[in-house]
Amino acid sequence: MRKGLTIGMIVGGIALMVISYFGLTAPWGAESVANSEPRLQFAPLVFVLGVMMAFGSALVYEMLPDRDED
């Protein structure tokens, strides 16, 4: 269970980072700085949450008990 949850958190965190970086930030091909406003005002926060989620997966892996295999 902990291996699947850890992998899920890593994939989810990377997905948040990619989506917020490429999908929610400033439009590509903006001709000037005035046109480079992000599509979503808190896109950097979503990116940071993705980083925290990916790094937090290590905590989940270490904190959850391992299944006893006899």
trRosetta pair geometry for C-beta under 8 A, 3 or more apart (Angstrom, degrees):
i j d omega theta_ij theta_ji phi_ij phi_ji
1 4 6.0 -61 -153 39 31 108
1 5 6.2 26 155 -16 68 111
1 64 6.9 -124 98 165 99 144
1 67 7.0 112 12 -47 90 115
2 5 5.6 -55 -142 41 34 111
2 6 6.0 38 157 -23 67 107
2 60 6.7 178 -154 142 87 84
2 61 5.7 116 161 -127 110 52
2 64 3.9 176 -98 88 119 135
2 65 7.7 -170 -43 70 136 30
2 66 6.8 -78 27 -97 140 56
3 6 5.8 -55 -146 35 27 112
3 7 6.4 24 156 -15 63 107
3 61 7.6 57 -93 -121 45 97
4 7 5.9 -56 -145 39 30 107
4 8 6.1 33 154 -21 64 109
5 8 5.5 -54 -146 38 30 115
5 9 6.4 31 155 -20 64 104
5 57 8.0 179 126 -141 71 86
5 60 5.7 -122 121 155 113 136
5 64 7.0 97 58 -25 142 164
6 9 5.9 -54 -149 34 30 109
6 10 6.5 29 153 -18 63 105
6 57 4.8 105 -154 -180 70 101
6 58 7.8 73 -142 -80 113 29
6 60 5.5 -179 -88 91 76 112
6 61 4.4 44 -95 -71 139 100
7 10 5.7 -53 -148 36 33 112
7 11 6.2 29 155 -15 67 107
7 57 7.9 112 -52 -162 16 140
8 11 5.9 -56 -143 41 29 107
8 12 6.0 28 157 -17 65 111
9 12 5.6 -55 -141 41 29 112
9 13 6.1 31 158 -21 64 107
9 53 5.7 -147 -174 168 87 86
9 54 7.0 162 138 -105 82 33
9 56 6.5 -106 173 87 139 88
9 57 3.8 170 93 -91 124 102
9 60 6.0 131 -7 22 158 152
10 13 5.9 -56 -147 36 27 110
10 14 6.4 22 157 -14 63 107
10 54 5.4 67 -131 -136 57 77
10 57 4.9 -35 -56 -21 78 173
11 14 5.9 -56 -146 40 29 107
11 15 6.2 33 154 -22 64 108
12 15 5.6 -54 -145 36 30 114
12 16 6.5 32 155 -19 64 103
12 50 7.8 -147 130 -132 62 78
12 53 5.9 -85 101 147 99 141
13 16 5.7 -52 -150 34 32 111
13 17 6.5 31 152 -18 64 105
13 50 4.6 127 -168 -173 62 64
13 51 6.8 119 -177 -81 113 11
13 52 7.5 -152 -129 69 120 41
13 53 3.6 -172 -90 91 101 99
13 54 3.1 -167 113 -52 151 78
13 55 7.7 168 -161 1 164 53
13 56 7.7 161 -77 38 140 91
13 57 6.9 -115 -6 -28 138 117
14 17 5.6 -53 -149 36 35 113
14 18 6.3 31 155 -17 68 106
14 50 6.9 127 -75 179 11 114
14 54 6.1 85 -49 -90 69 128
15 18 6.0 -56 -144 39 30 107
15 19 6.0 25 160 -15 66 111
15 50 7.4 -148 70 -131 47 121
16 19 6.0 -58 -140 41 26 107
16 20 6.0 18 164 -12 64 112
16 46 6.0 -141 -179 167 98 85
16 47 7.2 170 135 -109 87 31
16 49 6.1 -87 156 94 151 91
16 50 3.1 -167 91 -88 108 109
16 53 6.5 79 27 35 144 141
17 20 6.2 -63 -143 41 23 103
17 21 6.0 16 162 -16 63 114
17 47 5.5 70 -128 -144 64 71
17 50 3.8 -169 -50 119 73 147
17 51 6.4 87 -86 -56 119 69
17 54 7.3 -13 -26 -25 129 135
18 21 6.0 -61 -142 39 25 106
18 22 6.0 -12 174 15 66 114
18 23 7.9 57 130 -5 63 102
19 22 6.9 -70 -130 53 19 84
19 23 4.8 -28 -169 28 61 131
19 24 6.7 49 141 -13 71 105
19 46 7.5 -77 92 144 95 132
20 23 6.9 -45 -84 55 14 87
20 24 4.9 -38 -142 40 52 125
20 25 7.1 76 154 -41 59 88
20 40 7.9 -88 -137 64 79 131
20 43 5.0 155 -168 -168 91 79
20 44 7.6 142 161 -88 127 17
20 46 3.9 179 -97 99 137 112
20 47 4.3 -149 101 -62 138 75
20 50 6.4 -158 15 -11 129 136
21 24 7.7 35 -2 45 12 82
21 25 5.9 -5 -163 -15 35 129
21 43 8.0 136 -80 166 29 112
21 47 6.0 86 -60 -104 81 120
22 25 7.1 -21 -86 25 9 105
23 39 7.8 -79 144 52 56 141
24 38 6.5 29 145 -178 73 106
24 39 5.4 -126 -157 63 49 104
24 40 4.2 -34 -165 27 110 119
24 43 3.9 177 120 -114 113 116
24 46 6.4 41 58 51 160 147
25 38 5.3 -64 -147 -122 42 96
25 39 7.2 41 74 15 9 88
25 43 5.2 173 -80 137 60 156
26 30 5.8 -55 162 -16 114 144
26 36 4.2 5 -146 -169 145 74
26 37 6.6 137 -111 73 89 18
26 38 5.5 -71 -61 -86 61 53
26 39 7.6 162 -105 -21 22 73
27 30 5.5 114 76 -59 85 96
27 35 7.4 -60 54 149 113 94
27 36 7.5 -136 44 -123 71 50
27 39 6.9 94 -55 -55 81 102
30 33 7.8 86 129 -96 124 19
30 35 4.3 -176 -158 101 102 100
30 36 4.4 147 108 -80 165 77
31 35 6.0 43 44 38 71 145
32 35 5.3 89 58 12 74 98
32 36 7.4 -129 103 -19 43 95
33 36 5.4 -55 -151 20 40 122
38 41 6.2 139 79 -102 113 28
38 43 4.7 -140 -174 14 143 132
38 44 7.9 -117 -70 -24 165 82
39 43 7.2 79 56 -57 72 135
40 43 4.6 117 76 -58 96 90
40 46 7.4 26 104 -5 139 137
42 45 4.3 -24 175 28 95 125
42 46 6.5 105 122 -24 81 88
43 46 5.6 -51 -151 32 39 113
43 47 6.6 42 151 -20 67 102
44 47 5.5 -52 -151 35 38 115
44 48 6.4 37 153 -18 68 104
45 48 5.7 -53 -146 38 33 110
45 49 6.3 37 152 -20 65 105
46 49 5.6 -51 -148 35 32 114
46 50 6.6 37 150 -21 62 102
47 50 5.6 -54 -155 32 32 114
47 51 6.7 32 149 -17 65 102
48 51 5.6 -49 -149 35 37 112
48 52 6.3 36 152 -17 67 105
49 52 5.6 -53 -144 39 33 111
49 53 6.2 36 154 -23 65 106
50 53 5.6 -53 -145 35 30 113
50 54 6.4 29 156 -18 64 105
51 54 5.9 -55 -148 36 30 109
51 55 6.3 17 158 -5 66 110
52 55 6.1 -61 -142 47 29 102
52 56 5.7 35 156 -26 66 113
53 56 5.5 -53 -137 37 26 115
53 57 7.1 47 154 -39 57 90
54 57 6.0 -37 -167 2 32 116
55 58 6.3 -34 -179 13 52 110
56 59 5.2 -43 -164 30 59 116
56 60 6.6 61 141 -20 75 98
57 60 5.4 -49 -150 35 41 114
57 61 6.3 44 151 -22 68 103
58 61 5.7 -52 -148 35 33 113
58 62 6.4 22 156 -11 65 109
59 62 6.0 -63 -146 43 30 103
59 63 5.8 17 162 -14 69 117
60 63 6.1 -62 -133 41 24 103
60 64 6.0 17 173 -14 65 112
61 64 6.9 -56 -137 35 18 101
